[in-house]
Amino acid sequence: MTVSPDLAAAAAAIDAAQSVVDARLGSLATSVDRYVQRDDLGSEWRDAALFSQSALALTADELADFAAAYLELLGRWSGGRSSDPAACAVRINLFAFPDDAAASADTEPDRTDDDEQL
């Protein structure tokens, strides 16, 4: 059986994209593990840190609007480093994508906010 060049190229692109996602998620997991294990942060940092997860029902246009609003908010805060000597680098990650979990009879997307300080 011969695989068409277009199909082979599409499969290669999917594999490459999956490799990038796996590497980034692995890096994120390592970063979170390092944070959780740190013992040099005061309670003010632990109280201020946020881990949040939500699921929303949005159209593609609404998701685009949400993404634009998020990037605008991030832009307002990313103008430069604080001059306060107590400031440190803070990692912020956001993933917003269609979730097909609702299509499965076994799982339902989480429809509530799940925020936690660690």
C-alpha positions in Angstrom: 0.0 0.0 0.0 1.3 3.4 -1.0 0.8 6.4 1.2 0.2 9.7 -0.7 2.8 12.4 -0.2 0.2 14.8 1.2 -0.9 12.3 3.8 2.7 11.5 4.8 3.4 15.2 5.1 0.3 15.8 7.2 1.3 12.9 9.5 4.8 14.3 9.8 3.5 17.7 10.7 1.2 16.2 13.4 4.2 14.3 14.8 6.3 17.4 14.9 3.6 19.4 16.5 3.1 16.7 19.1 6.8 16.7 19.9 6.7 20.5 20.5 3.7 20.1 22.8 5.2 17.3 24.7 8.5 19.2 25.2 6.6 22.4 26.4 4.4 20.5 28.7 7.3 18.6 30.1 9.1 21.9 30.7 6.1 23.3 32.4 5.7 20.3 34.7 9.4 20.5 35.6 8.9 24.2 36.4 5.9 23.6 38.6 7.7 20.8 40.4 10.6 23.1 41.1 8.2 25.8 42.4 6.4 23.3 44.7 9.7 22.1 46.2 11.1 25.5 46.8 11.6 26.3 50.5 13.0 29.8 50.0 9.7 31.6 49.3 7.8 33.4 52.0 4.1 32.9 52.7 3.4 36.1 50.7 4.6 34.4 47.5 2.6 31.2 48.3 -0.5 33.2 49.0 -0.1 35.2 45.8 0.7 32.3 43.5 -2.3 30.9 41.5 -3.1 27.7 39.8 -6.3 28.0 37.9 -8.3 25.8 35.6 -11.7 26.5 33.9 -13.8 25.2 31.1 -16.0 27.6 29.2 -18.5 27.1 26.3 -17.4 29.6 23.7 -17.6 30.1 19.9 -14.5 30.5 17.9 -15.1 34.3 17.8 -15.5 34.4 21.6 -12.3 32.4 22.1 -10.5 34.9 19.8 -11.9 37.8 21.8 -10.9 36.1 25.1 -7.4 35.5 23.7 -7.1 39.2 22.7 -8.3 40.4 26.1 -5.8 38.1 27.8 -2.9 39.3 25.6 -3.9 42.9 26.3 -3.9 42.3 30.0 -0.5 40.5 29.8 0.8 43.4 27.7 -0.1 45.9 30.4 2.0 43.9 33.0 4.9 43.0 30.8 6.2 46.5 30.1 9.3 45.9 32.2 10.7 44.5 35.4 9.6 46.0 38.6 12.1 48.2 40.3 11.2 46.7 43.7 14.1 44.5 44.9 11.6 42.0 46.2 10.4 41.3 42.6 11.2 38.1 40.9 10.4 36.4 37.6 6.9 34.9 37.5 5.9 32.2 35.0 2.5 32.7 33.4 1.0 30.0 31.1 -2.4 29.9 29.4 -3.8 27.2 27.3 -7.1 27.9 25.6 -8.3 25.3 23.0 -11.4 23.4 22.1 -11.8 20.3 24.3 -13.5 17.3 22.9 -13.9 15.6 26.2 -17.6 16.5 26.2 -18.0 14.3 23.2 -17.0 11.3 25.3 -19.6 9.6 27.4 -16.9 8.9 30.0 -15.9 12.4 30.7 -17.4 15.8 31.0 -15.3 19.0 30.9 -14.9 20.8 34.2 -17.4 23.6 34.1 -16.3 25.2 37.4 -13.3 27.3 38.2 -10.7 25.4 40.1 -8.3 27.9 41.6 -5.7 27.0 44.2 -2.9 28.6 45.9 0.2 26.5 46.4 
